[in-house]
Each structure stands twice: as C-alpha cells, then as structure tokens.
Amino acid sequence: RVLSAASRIPDFWRLAGTFFICGWTTNGAVQAHFIPAAHDHHLPEVTAASILAVIGVFDIAGSTISGWLTDRVDPRRLLFVFYSLRGIALAMLVPLLTGPRWSLLVFAIIYGLDWVATVPPTVSLTVTVVGRERAGVVFGWIFCAHMLGGAAAAWLAGFAREALGNYLVAFMGGGLLAIAAGFVSLTIARGSRQRPDLEVATASSPA
C-alpha cells in the first residue's frame, strides 16, 4: 500500500511532521484560541473576530503568491521562511495583545499571508519525494497530519490556558515549533526519491 511504502521514506516523515506543526500553529493555536486570548486582554469579541477576518483576506493573497514563488524558488527555502515568520509572529502574539491595536493588524497581515502559503511548497516537495503519480494519495496522508496537529494544539493550548491562566506558553511553544519546522524543511531532499516498492504499492492499491 502507498502509505506503508511512503512511511519507509524519511522525507515523508519530515513533510508530515512539518505539516503537523502547520496545523498546530494555524487551525489549532490561532483559529481556535485567538478570540479567547483576545478576550483575556479585554479586546471585544467583534474586534477579535475582525482581526481573524483580516487573516482570511490576506490568506488569499498569500497562497496565490506562494504558488507563484514555488514555481521559481526552492520550496525548502520557502518553507523555511514561511515557518520562521509564522513562528516569530506567534511567539510575539501575547505581547502584541497588550500593545496598541495597530500591532494586531500587522500580526493579522503577516499571519494571513503565511496561513496557507506552506501548502504549495509542501505539495511540490511531495511530488519530488514520491513522484507525480503517487503524490495525491501521499499528500492526503500528509494533510491528515495537519489535521492531527490542529486537534492536538486546540486541546493542549486550552489545557495550558486553564492550568497557567494565560496563553503565553501555548503561543510561545507554538512559535518555537514553527521555527523548528522551518529548519527541518531545509533537510528535505530535492532529488528524485521514488522507490520501486512505492510503485508496486500504487499498482496494487490507492490507499
């Protein structure tokens, strides 16, 4: 089977691991907990929701630009930049919540441009690692890791908030994970990594 064969390729785990952190730092940490964190700092819910909306608007531009760049720049370097910027922004979120409102707008623009920007380079590297014919199935499993990361962060960030009384550790920890993901991305091989056992697995089953 494709998953069984792909799991024997180290780069598959690097891609899945970095995308796990992608889900952790987007759907899990920010999408689920930004409004509660803003409420902790006396920011009105409507204002906090509006900041999330700004993230969504700039997400459209960010994913489009990322797709264009992926055709022209080494995807590993793009992921390093995207994850590093995301990590720095997330690590600074709690201090920004206590600062002027315009600083949160800057955060929203940066985070929005970065939100889905990791997808095109990750897909490109998946094609490089397993081949075009198998990339769809393998990326589906990599995206599963993204959802697991989001679920884990949603629970753990809430647990940290209840245990510590604030989101500092949750957001700082997520930021450090994102920076680590950036460095891991640089280690993903760019050369063809297709394996005969993966080809046989594809011929026998799509799952």
Legacy VTK file of the C-alpha trace (Angstrom):
# vtk DataFile Version 3.0
C-alpha trace
ASCII
DATASET POLYDATA
POINTS 207 float
0.000 0.000 0.000
1.085 3.547 -0.695
1.082 4.686 2.947
3.072 1.663 4.080
5.676 2.233 1.371
5.815 6.006 1.881
6.317 5.529 5.613
9.697 3.955 4.841
10.903 7.178 3.208
12.419 9.591 5.780
11.353 12.642 3.773
7.718 11.563 4.104
8.013 11.920 7.867
9.731 15.278 7.526
6.889 16.519 5.344
4.238 15.044 7.639
5.964 16.408 10.735
6.299 19.939 9.415
2.698 19.888 8.209
1.609 18.637 11.638
3.178 21.804 13.022
1.474 23.814 10.277
-1.898 22.608 11.547
-0.771 23.169 15.138
0.069 26.830 14.506
-2.955 27.706 12.347
-6.177 25.786 12.976
-5.186 24.643 16.450
-3.486 27.583 18.135
-4.788 30.679 16.353
-8.118 29.777 14.778
-9.373 28.082 17.941
-7.801 30.310 20.586
-7.225 33.805 19.211
-10.629 35.144 20.270
-10.415 33.667 23.816
-6.872 35.063 24.133
-8.062 38.471 22.952
-10.911 38.307 25.462
-8.364 37.666 28.221
-6.823 41.029 27.304
-10.186 42.846 27.220
-10.390 43.015 23.444
-14.032 42.986 22.279
-15.131 39.779 20.561
-16.194 41.636 17.403
-12.788 43.294 17.147
-11.032 39.953 17.619
-13.260 38.329 15.006
-12.490 41.185 12.615
-8.770 40.515 13.041
-9.391 36.871 12.125
-11.274 38.105 9.062
-8.229 40.163 8.043
-6.155 36.984 8.320
-8.611 35.281 5.969
-8.466 38.074 3.398
-4.677 38.141 3.295
-4.628 34.348 3.190
-5.989 34.569 -0.371
-3.093 36.752 -1.468
-0.526 34.727 0.458
-1.492 31.372 -1.016
-1.548 32.831 -4.537
1.879 34.421 -4.160
3.242 31.230 -2.616
2.081 29.192 -5.588
3.815 31.605 -7.952
7.015 31.534 -5.901
7.019 27.738 -5.637
7.497 27.514 -9.408
10.552 29.764 -9.182
12.228 29.273 -5.783
13.488 26.202 -3.925
10.411 25.034 -1.933
12.618 24.133 1.032
13.764 27.724 1.359
10.208 28.980 1.031
9.074 26.705 3.848
11.978 27.861 5.988
10.943 31.493 5.506
7.216 30.841 5.952
7.546 28.741 9.099
10.139 31.077 10.616
7.985 34.173 10.068
4.967 32.355 11.461
6.920 31.235 14.498
8.197 34.717 15.273
4.724 36.228 14.853
3.061 33.595 17.049
5.699 33.884 19.762
5.034 37.632 19.897
1.243 37.346 19.960
0.703 37.669 23.722
2.840 40.842 23.979
1.011 42.214 20.932
-2.338 41.620 22.629
-1.253 44.008 25.365
0.055 46.612 22.907
-1.611 49.070 20.534
-4.384 47.775 18.270
-2.432 48.541 15.095
0.171 45.949 16.114
-2.515 43.259 15.956
-3.362 44.410 12.442
0.280 43.903 11.472
0.121 40.430 13.041
-3.037 39.640 11.072
-1.453 40.690 7.773
1.705 38.646 8.374
-0.193 35.611 9.625
-2.736 35.860 6.832
-0.087 35.976 4.111
1.519 32.943 5.752
-1.583 30.887 6.633
-1.837 28.632 3.554
1.471 29.695 1.999
3.049 26.463 3.239
0.776 24.306 1.074
2.220 24.865 -2.449
5.851 24.197 -1.393
4.764 21.133 0.593
2.855 19.737 -2.383
5.832 20.428 -4.648
8.189 18.587 -2.314
5.734 15.697 -2.031
5.842 15.319 -5.813
9.642 15.382 -5.694
9.824 12.779 -2.930
7.275 10.200 -4.158
6.610 11.078 -7.793
3.689 12.748 -9.521
1.612 9.564 -9.807
1.611 8.930 -6.066
1.680 12.491 -4.777
-2.098 12.840 -4.429
-2.514 9.860 -2.116
0.633 10.626 -0.121
-0.272 14.290 0.309
-3.683 13.189 1.561
-1.928 11.383 4.414
0.369 14.354 4.989
-2.739 16.538 5.251
-4.055 14.084 7.851
-1.024 15.041 9.943
-2.037 18.699 9.523
-5.474 17.982 10.983
-3.988 15.964 13.838
-1.681 18.873 14.638
-4.621 21.249 14.702
-6.593 18.972 17.009
-3.649 18.472 19.365
-2.938 22.195 19.621
-6.588 23.094 20.149
-6.717 20.822 23.195
-3.231 21.491 24.577
-3.467 25.273 24.230
-6.745 25.206 26.120
-5.234 22.962 28.783
-2.257 25.314 29.150
-4.578 28.310 29.437
-6.587 26.671 32.201
-3.507 25.453 34.051
-1.400 28.627 33.792
-4.030 31.339 33.480
-2.775 32.711 30.152
-1.752 31.732 26.634
1.917 32.726 26.855
3.316 29.187 26.989
0.872 27.914 24.357
1.708 30.616 21.821
5.423 30.741 22.598
5.632 26.969 22.326
3.811 27.008 19.007
6.148 29.695 17.747
9.211 27.633 18.633
7.713 24.582 16.930
7.146 26.595 13.751
10.740 27.816 13.726
11.916 24.220 14.203
9.714 23.161 11.278
11.455 25.746 9.132
14.854 24.224 9.835
13.564 20.683 9.270
12.197 21.788 5.889
15.720 22.618 4.748
16.706 18.954 5.187
14.094 17.562 2.792
15.803 16.141 -0.298
15.287 17.879 -3.631
16.405 14.983 -5.823
14.084 12.219 -7.006
13.273 9.843 -4.136
10.983 7.403 -5.949
11.249 3.814 -4.750
10.297 0.598 -6.547
8.269 -0.654 -3.574
6.196 2.535 -3.686
5.496 1.984 -7.379
4.389 -1.585 -6.714
2.179 -0.403 -3.870
0.498 2.129 -6.145
-0.255 -0.536 -8.705
-1.893 -2.773 -6.105
-3.873 -0.249 -4.060
-4.634 3.504 -3.948
-4.778 3.662 -0.159
LINES 1 208
207 0 1 2 3 4 5 6 7 8 9 10 11 12 13 14 15 16 17 18 19 20 21 22 23 24 25 26 27 28 29 30 31 32 33 34 35 36 37 38 39 40 41 42 43 44 45 46 47 48 49 50 51 52 53 54 55 56 57 58 59 60 61 62 63 64 65 66 67 68 69 70 71 72 73 74 75 76 77 78 79 80 81 82 83 84 85 86 87 88 89 90 91 92 93 94 95 96 97 98 99 100 101 102 103 104 105 106 107 108 109 110 111 112 113 114 115 116 117 118 119 120 121 122 123 124 125 126 127 128 129 130 131 132 133 134 135 136 137 138 139 140 141 142 143 144 145 146 147 148 149 150 151 152 153 154 155 156 157 158 159 160 161 162 163 164 165 166 167 168 169 170 171 172 173 174 175 176 177 178 179 180 181 182 183 184 185 186 187 188 189 190 191 192 193 194 195 196 197 198 199 200 201 202 203 204 205 206
